[in-house]
Amino acid sequence: MKKTLNFWILFLMVSSVFSQENLYENLIQEISQKYVPDKRVGVFDVKIYERENVLILKGETTVKEAKYELVSKLKQNSVNVIDSVIILPSPELGDKVYGVINVSVAT
């Protein structure tokens, strides 16, 4: 009886962790579809890692509104967030954000 009870407690704990991860992945997908529906035009590549009850956001995006919406929605749920998402193009490039390509079609 005790082994069965321990199994169900462990099962519920693991299920809640996976449902949280799915919730975060769904939120990222939703924001990505809203702001960058065409991957040829913009970038929204963000991953969420959890460490010691803190969510760490890593990645990059070309749409700062998408980043701000993701962070604000996570904070609305009383989640501690460390924002490490880079907004492209990098300020280090200055005005050198354009390039010339030598093929007929490119992304």
MOPAC internal coordinates of N, CA, C and O (Angstrom, degrees):
PM7 1SCF
backbone

  N    0.0000 0     0.00 0     0.00 0    0    0    0
  C    1.4512 1     0.00 0     0.00 0    1    0    0
  C    1.5277 1   111.06 1     0.00 0    2    1    0
  O    1.2310 1   120.95 1   136.58 1    3    2    1
  N    1.3365 1   115.78 1   -43.42 1    3    2    1
  C    1.4641 1   120.12 1  -178.50 1    5    3    2
  C    1.5307 1   110.81 1   -66.18 1    6    5    3
  O    1.2310 1   119.76 1   141.57 1    7    6    5
  N    1.3375 1   118.07 1   -38.43 1    7    6    5
  C    1.4613 1   121.44 1   178.94 1    9    7    6
  C    1.5296 1   110.66 1   -64.38 1   10    9    7
  O    1.2310 1   120.90 1   141.00 1   11   10    9
  N    1.3211 1   115.88 1   -39.00 1   11   10    9
  C    1.4582 1   120.18 1   179.09 1   13   11   10
  C    1.5230 1   110.83 1   -65.76 1   14   13   11
  O    1.2310 1   120.31 1   137.76 1   15   14   13
  N    1.3094 1   117.02 1   -42.24 1   15   14   13
  C    1.4573 1   121.56 1   178.26 1   17   15   14
  C    1.5236 1   110.76 1   -63.88 1   18   17   15
  O    1.2310 1   120.06 1   135.79 1   19   18   17
  N    1.3274 1   117.50 1   -44.21 1   19   18   17
  C    1.4706 1   121.22 1   177.66 1   21   19   18
  C    1.5254 1   111.38 1   -61.96 1   22   21   19
  O    1.2310 1   120.49 1   141.79 1   23   22   21
  N    1.3364 1   116.67 1   -38.21 1   23   22   21
  C    1.4584 1   120.49 1   177.91 1   25   23   22
  C    1.5198 1   110.75 1   -61.31 1   26   25   23
  O    1.2310 1   120.01 1   134.25 1   27   26   25
  N    1.3254 1   117.59 1   -45.75 1   27   26   25
  C    1.4628 1   120.76 1  -177.25 1   29   27   26
  C    1.5225 1   111.64 1   -69.03 1   30   29   27
  O    1.2310 1   120.28 1   144.34 1   31   30   29
  N    1.3035 1   117.08 1   -35.66 1   31   30   29
  C    1.4670 1   119.67 1   176.57 1   33   31   30
  C    1.5228 1   109.57 1   -64.27 1   34   33   31
  O    1.2310 1   120.45 1   134.30 1   35   34   33
  N    1.3261 1   116.75 1   -45.70 1   35   34   33
  C    1.4630 1   120.87 1   178.22 1   37   35   34
  C    1.5242 1   110.67 1   -62.76 1   38   37   35
  O    1.2310 1   120.47 1   138.02 1   39   38   37
  N    1.3191 1   116.71 1   -41.98 1   39   38   37
  C    1.4619 1   121.31 1   178.88 1   41   39   38
  C    1.5258 1   111.41 1   -60.08 1   42   41   39
  O    1.2310 1   119.90 1   134.96 1   43   42   41
  N    1.3142 1   117.80 1   -45.04 1   43   42   41
  C    1.4628 1   121.54 1   179.26 1   45   43   42
  C    1.5190 1   111.84 1   -64.87 1   46   45   43
  O    1.2310 1   120.05 1   142.35 1   47   46   45
  N    1.3268 1   117.50 1   -37.65 1   47   46   45
  C    1.4715 1   120.70 1   178.86 1   49   47   46
  C    1.5271 1   110.19 1   -65.62 1   50   49   47
  O    1.2310 1   120.49 1   134.09 1   51   50   49
  N    1.3222 1   116.67 1   -45.91 1   51   50   49
  C    1.4671 1   121.00 1  -179.65 1   53   51   50
  C    1.5246 1   110.19 1   -65.68 1   54   53   51
  O    1.2310 1   120.16 1   139.68 1   55   54   53
  N    1.3338 1   117.30 1   -40.32 1   55   54   53
  C    1.4661 1   120.96 1   179.39 1   57   55   54
  C    1.5164 1   111.50 1   -62.42 1   58   57   55
  O    1.2310 1   120.13 1   140.22 1   59   58   57
  N    1.3304 1   117.36 1   -39.78 1   59   58   57
  C    1.4666 1   119.81 1  -179.82 1   61   59   58
  C    1.5150 1   111.16 1   -67.20 1   62   61   59
  O    1.2310 1   119.87 1   144.11 1   63   62   61
  N    1.3421 1   117.85 1   -35.89 1   63   62   61
  C    1.4691 1   120.58 1   177.62 1   65   63   62
  C    1.5235 1   109.97 1   -64.79 1   66   65   63
  O    1.2310 1   119.99 1   134.48 1   67   66   65
  N    1.3385 1   117.63 1   -45.52 1   67   66   65
  C    1.4552 1   120.32 1  -179.83 1   69   67   66
  C    1.5249 1   111.78 1   -66.58 1   70   69   67
  O    1.2310 1   119.95 1   144.66 1   71   70   69
  N    1.3268 1   117.70 1   -35.34 1   71   70   69
  C    1.4608 1   118.86 1   178.79 1   73   71   70
  C    1.5247 1   110.72 1   -68.45 1   74   73   71
  O    1.2310 1   119.45 1   145.12 1   75   74   73
  N    1.3367 1   118.66 1   -34.88 1   75   74   73
  C    1.4646 1   121.62 1   175.53 1   77   75   74
  C    1.5232 1   110.02 1   -63.95 1   78   77   75
  O    1.2310 1   120.37 1   135.26 1   79   78   77
  N    1.3377 1   116.90 1   -44.74 1   79   78   77
  C    1.4626 1   120.06 1   179.35 1   81   79   78
  C    1.5254 1   110.44 1   -61.81 1   82   81   79
  O    1.2310 1   120.02 1   138.60 1   83   82   81
  N    1.3226 1   117.57 1   -41.40 1   83   82   81
  C    1.4671 1   120.87 1   177.79 1   85   83   82
  C    1.5216 1   110.78 1   -63.81 1   86   85   83
  O    1.2310 1   120.36 1   141.88 1   87   86   85
  N    1.3258 1   116.91 1   -38.12 1   87   86   85
  C    1.4532 1   120.86 1   178.10 1   89   87   86
  C    1.5274 1   110.24 1   -61.14 1   90   89   87
  O    1.2310 1   120.23 1   134.97 1   91   90   89
  N    1.3274 1   117.17 1   -45.03 1   91   90   89
  C    1.4635 1   121.21 1   179.78 1   93   91   90
  C    1.5269 1   111.04 1   -66.15 1   94   93   91
  O    1.2310 1   120.10 1   137.93 1   95   94   93
  N    1.3269 1   117.41 1   -42.07 1   95   94   93
  C    1.4625 1   120.80 1   179.22 1   97   95   94
  C    1.5325 1   110.81 1   -64.49 1   98   97   95
  O    1.2310 1   120.42 1   140.35 1   99   98   97
  N    1.3150 1   116.81 1   -39.65 1   99   98   97
  C    1.4656 1   120.37 1   177.76 1  101   99   98
  C    1.5184 1   111.26 1   -65.11 1  102  101   99
  O    1.2310 1   120.33 1   141.10 1  103  102  101
  N    1.3248 1   116.97 1   -38.90 1  103  102  101
  C    1.4577 1   120.95 1   178.12 1  105  103  102
  C    1.5300 1   110.42 1   -64.12 1  106  105  103
  O    1.2310 1   120.24 1   137.15 1  107  106  105
  N    1.3191 1   117.14 1   -42.85 1  107  106  105
  C    1.4730 1   120.84 1   177.78 1  109  107  106
  C    1.5291 1   109.99 1   -62.44 1  110  109  107
  O    1.2310 1   120.07 1   135.74 1  111  110  109
  N    1.3286 1   117.47 1   -44.26 1  111  110  109
  C    1.4732 1   121.02 1   179.03 1  113  111  110
  C    1.5260 1   111.48 1   -61.79 1  114  113  111
  O    1.2310 1   120.89 1   137.24 1  115  114  113
  N    1.3125 1   115.90 1   -42.76 1  115  114  113
  C    1.4634 1   120.57 1  -179.09 1  117  115  114
  C    1.5260 1   111.25 1   -62.16 1  118  117  115
  O    1.2310 1   120.44 1   133.80 1  119  118  117
  N    1.3193 1   116.77 1   -46.20 1  119  118  117
  C    1.4648 1   120.76 1  -179.67 1  121  119  118
  C    1.5195 1   110.58 1   -68.97 1  122  121  119
  O    1.2310 1   120.20 1   142.24 1  123  122  121
  N    1.3158 1   117.22 1   -37.76 1  123  122  121
  C    1.4650 1   120.68 1   177.72 1  125  123  122
  C    1.5236 1   111.01 1   -62.07 1  126  125  123
  O    1.2310 1   120.20 1   135.41 1  127  126  125
  N    1.3280 1   117.21 1   -44.59 1  127  126  125
  C    1.4655 1   120.67 1   178.95 1  129  127  126
  C    1.5231 1   111.75 1   -66.01 1  130  129  127
  O    1.2310 1   120.31 1   146.78 1  131  130  129
  N    1.3115 1   117.02 1   -33.22 1  131  130  129
  C    1.4616 1   120.68 1  -179.02 1  133  131  130
  C    1.5220 1   112.02 1   -70.93 1  134  133  131
  O    1.2310 1   120.16 1   135.04 1  135  134  133
  N    1.3325 1   117.29 1   -44.96 1  135  134  133
  C    1.4645 1   120.96 1  -172.38 1  137  135  134
  C    1.5291 1   114.05 1  -100.60 1  138  137  135
  O    1.2310 1   119.76 1   150.26 1  139  138  137
  N    1.3272 1   118.07 1   -29.74 1  139  138  137
  C    1.4695 1   120.88 1  -177.77 1  141  139  138
  C    1.5323 1   108.90 1  -133.85 1  142  141  139
  O    1.2310 1   120.22 1  -110.57 1  143  142  141
  N    1.3311 1   117.18 1    69.43 1  143  142  141
  C    1.4603 1   118.70 1  -179.67 1  145  143  142
  C    1.5273 1   113.33 1   -70.42 1  146  145  143
  O    1.2310 1   120.12 1   156.45 1  147  146  145
  N    1.3171 1   117.38 1   -23.55 1  147  146  145
  C    1.4677 1   122.15 1   179.83 1  149  147  146
  C    1.5267 1   108.44 1  -115.08 1  150  149  147
  O    1.2310 1   120.55 1   -67.85 1  151  150  149
  N    1.3267 1   116.55 1   112.15 1  151  150  149
  C    1.4717 1   121.69 1  -176.65 1  153  151  150
  C    1.5260 1   113.14 1   -67.27 1  154  153  151
  O    1.2310 1   120.25 1   167.13 1  155  154  153
  N    1.3228 1   117.13 1   -12.87 1  155  154  153
  C    1.4691 1   120.12 1   178.05 1  157  155  154
  C    1.5195 1   111.48 1   -80.26 1  158  157  155
  O    1.2310 1   119.88 1   164.87 1  159  158  157
  N    1.3177 1   117.83 1   -15.13 1  159  158  157
  C    1.4528 1   122.16 1  -173.90 1  161  159  158
  C    1.5303 1   112.26 1  -105.47 1  162  161  159
  O    1.2310 1   120.29 1   150.11 1  163  162  161
  N    1.3274 1   117.05 1   -29.89 1  163  162  161
  C    1.4593 1   120.36 1  -177.41 1  165  163  162
  C    1.5126 1   111.47 1  -149.21 1  166  165  163
  O    1.2310 1   121.55 1    -5.44 1  167  166  165
  N    1.3277 1   114.64 1   174.56 1  167  166  165
  C    1.4653 1   121.66 1  -178.33 1  169  167  166
  C    1.5207 1   109.21 1  -127.02 1  170  169  167
  O    1.2310 1   120.62 1   -47.20 1  171  170  169
  N    1.3184 1   116.42 1   132.80 1  171  170  169
  C    1.4577 1   122.50 1   168.11 1  173  171  170
  C    1.5165 1   105.99 1  -145.42 1  174  173  171
  O    1.2310 1   120.69 1   -91.64 1  175  174  173
  N    1.3221 1   116.28 1    88.36 1  175  174  173
  C    1.4558 1   123.31 1  -177.50 1  177  175  174
  C    1.5186 1   107.93 1  -119.93 1  178  177  175
  O    1.2310 1   120.61 1   -86.67 1  179  178  177
  N    1.3308 1   116.44 1    93.33 1  179  178  177
  C    1.4629 1   122.22 1  -175.09 1  181  179  178
  C    1.5191 1   108.92 1  -126.95 1  182  181  179
  O    1.2310 1   120.82 1   -43.55 1  183  182  181
  N    1.3125 1   116.05 1   136.45 1  183  182  181
  C    1.4624 1   123.26 1   175.15 1  185  183  182
  C    1.5189 1   108.31 1  -120.32 1  186  185  183
  O    1.2310 1   120.76 1   -30.89 1  187  186  185
  N    1.3264 1   116.16 1   149.11 1  187  186  185
  C    1.4577 1   121.59 1   179.09 1  189  187  186
  C    1.5217 1   108.56 1  -116.54 1  190  189  187
  O    1.2310 1   121.07 1   -51.37 1  191  190  189
  N    1.3246 1   115.56 1   128.63 1  191  190  189
  C    1.4575 1   122.90 1   176.49 1  193  191  190
  C    1.5242 1   108.05 1  -119.66 1  194  193  191
  O    1.2310 1   120.98 1   -37.35 1  195  194  193
  N    1.3136 1   115.72 1   142.65 1  195  194  193
  C    1.4674 1   119.39 1   179.38 1  197  195  194
  C    1.5227 1   109.01 1  -112.52 1  198  197  195
  O    1.2310 1   121.56 1   -50.25 1  199  198  197
  N    1.3294 1   114.62 1   129.75 1  199  198  197
  C    1.4602 1   120.26 1   178.11 1  201  199  198
  C    1.5266 1   108.21 1  -142.52 1  202  201  199
  O    1.2310 1   120.59 1   -60.55 1  203  202  201
  N    1.3116 1   116.48 1   119.45 1  203  202  201
  C    1.4613 1   123.06 1   176.24 1  205  203  202
  C    1.5311 1   112.22 1    51.61 1  206  205  203
  O    1.2310 1   120.24 1  -127.69 1  207  206  205
  N    1.3237 1   117.14 1    52.31 1  207  206  205
  C    1.4693 1   124.10 1   178.06 1  209  207  206
  C    1.5222 1   113.52 1    62.20 1  210  209  207
  O    1.2310 1   120.13 1  -156.14 1  211  210  209
  N    1.3202 1   117.35 1    23.86 1  211  210  209
  C    1.4635 1   122.67 1   175.86 1  213  211  210
  C    1.5244 1   107.23 1  -126.77 1  214  213  211
  O    1.2310 1   120.60 1   -45.45 1  215  214  213
  N    1.3255 1   116.46 1   134.55 1  215  214  213
  C    1.4638 1   121.05 1   175.73 1  217  215  214
  C    1.5186 1   109.39 1   -92.15 1  218  217  215
  O    1.2310 1   120.98 1   -48.70 1  219  218  217
  N    1.3151 1   115.74 1   131.30 1  219  218  217
  C    1.4554 1   121.56 1   178.41 1  221  219  218
  C    1.5214 1   107.50 1  -111.01 1  222  221  219
  O    1.2310 1   120.63 1   -59.31 1  223  222  221
  N    1.3265 1   116.41 1   120.69 1  223  222  221
  C    1.4562 1   122.22 1   178.11 1  225  223  222
  C    1.5197 1   108.62 1   -96.84 1  226  225  223
  O    1.2310 1   120.38 1   -54.57 1  227  226  225
  N    1.3251 1   116.89 1   125.43 1  227  226  225
  C    1.4632 1   121.48 1   177.61 1  229  227  226
  C    1.5157 1   108.71 1  -130.92 1  230  229  227
  O    1.2310 1   121.09 1   -35.21 1  231  230  229
  N    1.3147 1   115.52 1   144.79 1  231  230  229
  C    1.4478 1   120.39 1   177.44 1  233  231  230
  C    1.5083 1   111.71 1   145.23 1  234  233  231
  O    1.2310 1   121.61 1    22.82 1  235  234  233
  N    1.3353 1   114.51 1  -157.18 1  235  234  233
  C    1.4573 1   120.17 1  -177.78 1  237  235  234
  C    1.5194 1   109.90 1  -150.83 1  238  237  235
  O    1.2310 1   121.59 1   -24.72 1  239  238  237
  N    1.3396 1   114.56 1   155.28 1  239  238  237
  C    1.4534 1   120.73 1   178.19 1  241  239  238
  C    1.5225 1   109.65 1  -153.37 1  242  241  239
  O    1.2310 1   121.41 1   -25.06 1  243  242  241
  N    1.3144 1   114.92 1   154.94 1  243  242  241
  C    1.4585 1   120.68 1   174.18 1  245  243  242
  C    1.5245 1   111.34 1   -99.21 1  246  245  243
  O    1.2310 1   120.09 1   175.87 1  247  246  245
  N    1.3256 1   117.44 1    -4.13 1  247  246  245
  C    1.4611 1   122.21 1  -176.71 1  249  247  246
  C    1.5289 1   108.80 1  -118.21 1  250  249  247
  O    1.2310 1   121.11 1   -76.77 1  251  250  249
  N    1.3348 1   115.48 1   103.23 1  251  250  249
  C    1.4672 1   118.81 1  -176.02 1  253  251  250
  C    1.5240 1   111.78 1   -65.75 1  254  253  251
  O    1.2310 1   119.56 1   150.47 1  255  254  253
  N    1.3292 1   118.44 1   -29.53 1  255  254  253
  C    1.4623 1   121.18 1   178.52 1  257  255  254
  C    1.5283 1   110.97 1   -63.19 1  258  257  255
  O    1.2310 1   120.26 1   144.29 1  259  258  257
  N    1.3286 1   117.11 1   -35.71 1  259  258  257
  C    1.4624 1   121.06 1   178.64 1  261  259  258
  C    1.5242 1   110.29 1   -64.97 1  262  261  259
  O    1.2310 1   120.66 1   136.93 1  263  262  261
  N    1.3087 1   116.35 1   -43.07 1  263  262  261
  C    1.4649 1   121.02 1   177.95 1  265  263  262
  C    1.5202 1   110.56 1   -61.73 1  266  265  263
  O    1.2310 1   120.13 1   132.67 1  267  266  265
  N    1.3163 1   117.36 1   -47.33 1  267  266  265
  C    1.4594 1   121.24 1  -177.71 1  269  267  266
  C    1.5276 1   111.41 1   -64.89 1  270  269  267
  O    1.2310 1   120.27 1   142.81 1  271  270  269
  N    1.3445 1   117.08 1   -37.19 1  271  270  269
  C    1.4620 1   119.64 1   178.60 1  273  271  270
  C    1.5288 1   110.98 1   -66.80 1  274  273  271
  O    1.2310 1   120.05 1   138.36 1  275  274  273
  N    1.3235 1   117.51 1   -41.64 1  275  274  273
  C    1.4608 1   120.93 1   178.73 1  277  275  274
  C    1.5241 1   110.86 1   -61.41 1  278  277  275
  O    1.2310 1   120.53 1   132.28 1  279  278  277
  N    1.3183 1   116.59 1   -47.72 1  279  278  277
  C    1.4631 1   120.43 1  -179.16 1  281  279  278
  C    1.5250 1   110.61 1   -63.51 1  282  281  279
  O    1.2310 1   120.13 1   136.31 1  283  282  281
  N    1.3222 1   117.36 1   -43.69 1  283  282  281
  C    1.4701 1   119.67 1  -178.28 1  285  283  282
  C    1.5258 1   111.93 1   -66.42 1  286  285  283
  O    1.2310 1   119.92 1   141.91 1  287  286  285
  N    1.3420 1   117.76 1   -38.09 1  287  286  285
  C    1.4690 1   119.56 1   178.69 1  289  287  286
  C    1.5191 1   111.36 1   -67.28 1  290  289  287
  O    1.2310 1   120.24 1   143.47 1  291  290  289
  N    1.3270 1   117.14 1   -36.53 1  291  290  289
  C    1.4541 1   119.22 1   177.23 1  293  291  290
  C    1.5237 1   111.27 1   -68.98 1  294  293  291
  O    1.2310 1   120.42 1   141.35 1  295  294  293
  N    1.3267 1   116.81 1   -38.65 1  295  294  293
  C    1.4636 1   119.88 1   179.69 1  297  295  294
  C    1.5227 1   111.79 1   -71.38 1  298  297  295
  O    1.2310 1   119.62 1   153.18 1  299  298  297
  N    1.3340 1   118.33 1   -26.82 1  299  298  297
  C    1.4685 1   121.47 1   176.47 1  301  299  298
  C    1.5206 1   111.22 1   -61.99 1  302  301  299
  O    1.2310 1   120.74 1   150.69 1  303  302  301
  N    1.3257 1   116.20 1   -29.31 1  303  302  301
  C    1.4604 1   121.38 1   179.93 1  305  303  302
  C    1.5244 1   111.98 1   -88.76 1  306  305  303
  O    1.2310 1   120.32 1  -160.07 1  307  306  305
  N    1.3323 1   116.99 1    19.93 1  307  306  305
  C    1.4658 1   123.30 1   179.09 1  309  307  306
  C    1.5246 1   112.14 1    56.91 1  310  309  307
  O    1.2310 1   120.82 1  -136.91 1  311  310  309
  N    1.3129 1   116.04 1    43.09 1  311  310  309
  C    1.4537 1   121.81 1   178.89 1  313  311  310
  C    1.5226 1   108.37 1  -106.32 1  314  313  311
  O    1.2310 1   120.52 1   -44.22 1  315  314  313
  N    1.3292 1   116.62 1   135.78 1  315  314  313
  C    1.4624 1   120.64 1   174.18 1  317  315  314
  C    1.5256 1   108.16 1   -77.65 1  318  317  315
  O    1.2310 1   120.56 1   -51.99 1  319  318  317
  N    1.3256 1   116.54 1   128.01 1  319  318  317
  C    1.4641 1   121.68 1  -174.17 1  321  319  318
  C    1.5157 1   109.77 1  -126.17 1  322  321  319
  O    1.2310 1   120.98 1   -47.10 1  323  322  321
  N    1.3345 1   115.73 1   132.90 1  323  322  321
  C    1.4655 1   121.62 1   169.33 1  325  323  322
  C    1.5237 1   105.81 1  -107.74 1  326  325  323
  O    1.2310 1   120.80 1   -63.12 1  327  326  325
  N    1.3195 1   116.08 1   116.88 1  327  326  325
  C    1.4592 1   122.28 1  -174.86 1  329  327  326
  C    1.5223 1   110.26 1   -94.04 1  330  329  327
  O    1.2310 1   120.64 1   -70.19 1  331  330  329
  N    1.3364 1   116.38 1   109.81 1  331  330  329
  C    1.4649 1   121.98 1   176.52 1  333  331  330
  C    1.5223 1   111.09 1  -119.70 1  334  333  331
  O    1.2310 1   120.35 1  -151.58 1  335  334  333
  N    1.3363 1   116.93 1    28.42 1  335  334  333
  C    1.4595 1   121.85 1  -179.84 1  337  335  334
  C    1.5229 1   108.67 1   -85.62 1  338  337  335
  O    1.2310 1   120.88 1   -50.56 1  339  338  337
  N    1.3086 1   115.93 1   129.44 1  339  338  337
  C    1.4652 1   122.47 1  -178.99 1  341  339  338
  C    1.5216 1   109.20 1   -93.36 1  342  341  339
  O    1.2310 1   120.70 1   -47.48 1  343  342  341
  N    1.3243 1   116.26 1   132.52 1  343  342  341
  C    1.4651 1   120.86 1   175.33 1  345  343  342
  C    1.5243 1   107.67 1   -92.20 1  346  345  343
  O    1.2310 1   121.34 1   -55.01 1  347  346  345
  N    1.3388 1   115.04 1   124.99 1  347  346  345
  C    1.4593 1   121.68 1  -178.47 1  349  347  346
  C    1.5142 1   110.51 1   -95.07 1  350  349  347
  O    1.2310 1   118.32 1   -28.44 1  351  350  349
  N    1.3095 1   120.80 1   151.56 1  351  350  349
  C    1.4540 1   127.55 1    -3.89 1  353  351  350
  C    1.5272 1   110.55 1   -74.39 1  354  353  351
  O    1.2310 1   121.44 1   -27.55 1  355  354  353
  N    1.3000 1   114.85 1   152.45 1  355  354  353
  C    1.4529 1   121.17 1  -177.43 1  357  355  354
  C    1.5264 1   110.58 1   -63.39 1  358  357  355
  O    1.2310 1   119.99 1   -42.42 1  359  358  357
  N    1.3287 1   117.63 1   137.58 1  359  358  357
  C    1.4698 1   120.70 1   178.31 1  361  359  358
  C    1.5360 1   112.27 1   -60.57 1  362  361  359
  O    1.2310 1   120.31 1   157.69 1  363  362  361
  N    1.3245 1   117.02 1   -22.31 1  363  362  361
  C    1.4657 1   121.02 1   178.95 1  365  363  362
  C    1.5326 1   112.09 1   -63.48 1  366  365  363
  O    1.2310 1   120.30 1   156.45 1  367  366  365
  N    1.3365 1   117.03 1   -23.55 1  367  366  365
  C    1.4654 1   120.53 1  -178.93 1  369  367  366
  C    1.5237 1   112.49 1   -75.60 1  370  369  367
  O    1.2310 1   120.37 1   160.64 1  371  370  369
  N    1.3092 1   116.91 1   -19.36 1  371  370  369
  C    1.4584 1   119.67 1  -178.03 1  373  371  370
  C    1.5137 1   110.39 1    64.99 1  374  373  371
  O    1.2310 1   120.75 1    50.55 1  375  374  373
  N    1.3395 1   116.16 1  -129.45 1  375  374  373
  C    1.4647 1   119.46 1   179.32 1  377  375  374
  C    1.5272 1   112.34 1   -94.47 1  378  377  375
  O    1.2310 1   119.64 1  -168.27 1  379  378  377
  N    1.3194 1   118.30 1    11.73 1  379  378  377
  C    1.4641 1   122.11 1   179.20 1  381  379  378
  C    1.5328 1   109.83 1   -94.91 1  382  381  379
  O    1.2310 1   120.77 1  -115.99 1  383  382  381
  N    1.3290 1   116.14 1    64.01 1  383  382  381
  C    1.4560 1   120.77 1  -177.27 1  385  383  382
  C    1.5246 1   112.58 1  -111.91 1  386  385  383
  O    1.2310 1   119.67 1  -172.71 1  387  386  385
  N    1.2991 1   118.23 1     7.29 1  387  386  385
  C    1.4524 1   122.20 1   179.45 1  389  387  386
  C    1.5145 1   109.62 1  -115.66 1  390  389  387
  O    1.2310 1   120.78 1   -22.76 1  391  390  389
  N    1.3198 1   116.11 1   157.24 1  391  390  389
  C    1.4585 1   121.13 1   179.55 1  393  391  390
  C    1.5155 1   111.03 1  -143.74 1  394  393  391
  O    1.2310 1   121.20 1   -11.97 1  395  394  393
  N    1.2975 1   115.31 1   168.03 1  395  394  393
  C    1.4593 1   121.69 1   178.16 1  397  395  394
  C    1.5108 1   106.62 1  -116.46 1  398  397  395
  O    1.2310 1   120.78 1   -49.03 1  399  398  397
  N    1.3456 1   116.11 1   130.97 1  399  398  397
  C    1.4587 1   119.56 1   178.91 1  401  399  398
  C    1.5176 1   109.54 1  -109.21 1  402  401  399
  O    1.2310 1   121.06 1   -21.21 1  403  402  401
  N    1.3053 1   115.57 1   158.79 1  403  402  401
  C    1.4450 1   121.13 1  -174.69 1  405  403  402
  C    1.5218 1   112.11 1  -119.72 1  406  405  403
  O    1.2310 1   119.85 1  -151.72 1  407  406  405
  N    1.3392 1   117.88 1    28.28 1  407  406  405
  C    1.4658 1   122.28 1   178.17 1  409  407  406
  C    1.5381 1   107.39 1  -129.70 1  410  409  407
  O    1.2310 1   120.81 1   -18.21 1  411  410  409
  N    1.3117 1   116.06 1   161.79 1  411  410  409
  C    1.4548 1   119.36 1  -174.97 1  413  411  410
  C    1.5433 1   113.32 1   -72.15 1  414  413  411
  O    1.2310 1   120.44 1   149.23 1  415  414  413
  N    1.3514 1   116.76 1   -30.77 1  415  414  413
  C    1.4559 1   120.31 1  -179.71 1  417  415  414
  C    1.5171 1   108.76 1  -138.24 1  418  417  415
  O    1.2310 1   120.46 1   -47.17 1  419  418  417
  N    1.3368 1   116.73 1   132.83 1  419  418  417
  C    1.4629 1   120.60 1   177.83 1  421  419  418
  C    1.5141 1   108.89 1  -150.92 1  422  421  419
  O    1.2310 1   120.82 1   -23.07 1  423  422  421
  N    1.3217 1   116.04 1   156.93 1  423  422  421
  C    1.4600 1   120.36 1   176.89 1  425  423  422
  C    1.5066 1   109.43 1   -91.39 1  426  425  423
  O    1.2310 1   120.10 1   180.00 1  427  426  425

